[in-house]
């Protein structure tokens, strides 16, 4: 059976989802290192130490960054600010990985030629919940930023953008979930009447 244009597009999109999913998992491993760089200058000085003390065979920047990320897995928990940042990024990254996995599940059913299934409605609902978790975490971090910095500066960060973007994304996924559920019910009714 020849693939439709939608199925060909779904194949390309599925490949892109896989690539982004794998990169997301890689980024989750690097989170403590970059959270340490952002949160504390003391942890940032570790990178300078690595650059000066490591042998020449690791004299390239990528090696220093990877070594720093490995060392930061334990060092990041010594400071509450970097630990909080790590937990926030892991929570958002985990939810993003889940959203991508749910997208892959929906694309799999499109490639099968049978997209109107209840499991797609469930996958889209789970993606909506993950969007709302990210939005809630960003809101909590924004409120914490207002209290900690005692200024409106946190309003001009990516956290402020995460709140409405992921809230609307969650609403969109929820609407699509309801549409897929209704289409699956209509398809089941139609299959029973034939």
PyMOL commands that set and color helices and strands:
alter all, ss='L'
color gray80, all
select helices_A, chain A and resi 5-39+41-53+56-58+61-78+80-112+118-149+153-156+158-193
alter helices_A, ss='H'
color red, helices_A
deselect
rebuild
show_as cartoon
